[in-house]
């Protein structure tokens, strides 16, 4: 198996874990996975073999832009996931 990863998955996971205290939803694990999937579907794929590849191919400005893209995608995903969970409860 190839050892490659979509760097955005790491960024999304890290930001969601950082936000975990702020998110109080029923079925928390399912909700967080939904948010992650929705956010990742909004983002382009950025595949890397290792963090060494990341540091050699992306500038600090690129990394900041990626982190902002992730934050924006997560905010949109939270709105969409909450709307969906409210529709299911109704």
C-alpha positions as YAML, in Angstrom:
chain: A
units: angstrom
residues:
- id: 1
  name: UNK
  ca: [0.00, 0.00, 0.00]
- id: 2
  name: UNK
  ca: [1.20, 3.51, -0.75]
- id: 3
  name: UNK
  ca: [1.96, 5.78, 2.16]
- id: 4
  name: UNK
  ca: [0.25, 9.00, 1.06]
- id: 5
  name: UNK
  ca: [-2.16, 11.31, 2.84]
- id: 6
  name: UNK
  ca: [-4.43, 14.19, 1.97]
- id: 7
  name: UNK
  ca: [-2.98, 16.99, 4.10]
- id: 8
  name: UNK
  ca: [-6.39, 18.64, 4.37]
- id: 9
  name: UNK
  ca: [-7.61, 15.61, 6.35]
- id: 10
  name: UNK
  ca: [-4.99, 16.35, 8.98]
- id: 11
  name: UNK
  ca: [-5.90, 20.04, 9.07]
- id: 12
  name: UNK
  ca: [-9.65, 19.37, 9.32]
- id: 13
  name: UNK
  ca: [-9.17, 16.78, 12.05]
- id: 14
  name: UNK
  ca: [-6.87, 19.06, 14.05]
- id: 15
  name: UNK
  ca: [-9.24, 22.02, 13.84]
- id: 16
  name: UNK
  ca: [-12.26, 19.92, 14.76]
- id: 17
  name: UNK
  ca: [-10.45, 18.47, 17.77]
- id: 18
  name: UNK
  ca: [-9.51, 21.99, 18.81]
- id: 19
  name: UNK
  ca: [-13.17, 23.05, 18.50]
- id: 20
  name: UNK
  ca: [-14.51, 19.98, 20.30]
- id: 21
  name: UNK
  ca: [-15.30, 21.85, 23.52]
- id: 22
  name: UNK
  ca: [-17.50, 24.29, 21.59]
- id: 23
  name: UNK
  ca: [-19.51, 21.61, 19.83]
- id: 24
  name: UNK
  ca: [-22.29, 20.07, 21.87]
- id: 25
  name: UNK
  ca: [-24.36, 17.86, 19.61]
- id: 26
  name: UNK
  ca: [-26.33, 14.69, 20.06]
- id: 27
  name: UNK
  ca: [-24.51, 11.75, 18.52]
- id: 28
  name: UNK
  ca: [-21.28, 13.75, 18.79]
- id: 29
  name: UNK
  ca: [-19.01, 11.25, 16.97]
- id: 30
  name: UNK
  ca: [-21.40, 10.89, 14.03]
- id: 31
  name: UNK
  ca: [-21.91, 14.65, 13.89]
- id: 32
  name: UNK
  ca: [-18.16, 15.36, 13.88]
- id: 33
  name: UNK
  ca: [-17.58, 12.77, 11.16]
- id: 34
  name: UNK
  ca: [-20.34, 14.35, 9.08]
- id: 35
  name: UNK
  ca: [-18.80, 17.79, 9.54]
- id: 36
  name: UNK
  ca: [-15.37, 16.47, 8.56]
- id: 37
  name: UNK
  ca: [-16.74, 14.81, 5.42]
- id: 38
  name: UNK
  ca: [-18.74, 17.87, 4.38]
- id: 39
  name: UNK
  ca: [-15.74, 20.16, 4.94]
- id: 40
  name: UNK
  ca: [-13.35, 17.87, 3.07]
- id: 41
  name: UNK
  ca: [-15.71, 17.71, 0.11]
- id: 42
  name: UNK
  ca: [-15.44, 21.51, -0.11]
- id: 43
  name: UNK
  ca: [-11.64, 21.44, -0.16]
- id: 44
  name: UNK
  ca: [-9.21, 20.40, -2.88]
- id: 45
  name: UNK
  ca: [-7.02, 17.38, -2.25]
- id: 46
  name: UNK
  ca: [-3.40, 18.07, -1.30]
- id: 47
  name: UNK
  ca: [-1.56, 14.78, -1.15]
- id: 48
  name: UNK
  ca: [1.75, 14.43, 0.63]
- id: 49
  name: UNK
  ca: [3.92, 11.49, 1.50]
- id: 50
  name: UNK
  ca: [5.11, 13.00, 4.75]
- id: 51
  name: UNK
  ca: [5.26, 16.26, 6.64]
- id: 52
  name: UNK
  ca: [8.75, 16.70, 5.18]
- id: 53
  name: UNK
  ca: [7.12, 16.88, 1.73]
- id: 54
  name: UNK
  ca: [4.67, 19.42, 3.06]
- id: 55
  name: UNK
  ca: [7.38, 21.70, 4.40]
- id: 56
  name: UNK
  ca: [9.41, 21.50, 1.21]
- id: 57
  name: UNK
  ca: [6.52, 22.15, -1.19]
- id: 58
  name: UNK
  ca: [4.40, 24.75, 0.62]
- id: 59
  name: UNK
  ca: [5.40, 28.19, 1.82]
- id: 60
  name: UNK
  ca: [4.22, 29.64, 5.12]
- id: 61
  name: UNK
  ca: [1.77, 31.75, 3.12]
- id: 62
  name: UNK
  ca: [0.41, 28.59, 1.45]
- id: 63
  name: UNK
  ca: [-0.05, 26.94, 4.85]
- id: 64
  name: UNK
  ca: [-1.86, 29.99, 6.25]
- id: 65
  name: UNK
  ca: [-4.16, 30.06, 3.23]
- id: 66
  name: UNK
  ca: [-4.88, 26.34, 3.64]
- id: 67
  name: UNK
  ca: [-5.70, 26.79, 7.32]
- id: 68
  name: UNK
  ca: [-8.10, 29.63, 6.46]
- id: 69
  name: UNK
  ca: [-9.74, 27.48, 3.76]
- id: 70
  name: UNK
  ca: [-10.21, 24.73, 6.34]
- id: 71
  name: UNK
  ca: [-11.70, 27.11, 8.90]
- id: 72
  name: UNK
  ca: [-14.15, 28.45, 6.30]
- id: 73
  name: UNK
  ca: [-15.08, 24.95, 5.11]
- id: 74
  name: UNK
  ca: [-15.66, 23.77, 8.69]
- id: 75
  name: UNK
  ca: [-17.93, 26.73, 9.46]
- id: 76
  name: UNK
  ca: [-20.03, 25.99, 6.37]
- id: 77
  name: UNK
  ca: [-20.05, 22.29, 7.22]
- id: 78
  name: UNK
  ca: [-21.24, 22.98, 10.78]
- id: 79
  name: UNK
  ca: [-24.19, 24.98, 9.46]
- id: 80
  name: UNK
  ca: [-25.08, 22.29, 6.94]
- id: 81
  name: UNK
  ca: [-24.70, 19.41, 9.43]
- id: 82
  name: UNK
  ca: [-26.78, 21.19, 12.08]
- id: 83
  name: UNK
  ca: [-29.48, 21.92, 9.54]
- id: 84
  name: UNK
  ca: [-29.54, 18.25, 8.53]
- id: 85
  name: UNK
  ca: [-29.68, 17.04, 12.13]
- id: 86
  name: UNK
  ca: [-32.57, 19.42, 12.87]
- id: 87
  name: UNK
  ca: [-34.46, 18.13, 9.81]
- id: 88
  name: UNK
  ca: [-33.99, 14.55, 11.02]
- id: 89
  name: UNK
  ca: [-35.30, 15.43, 14.50]
- id: 90
  name: UNK
  ca: [-38.42, 17.14, 13.11]
...
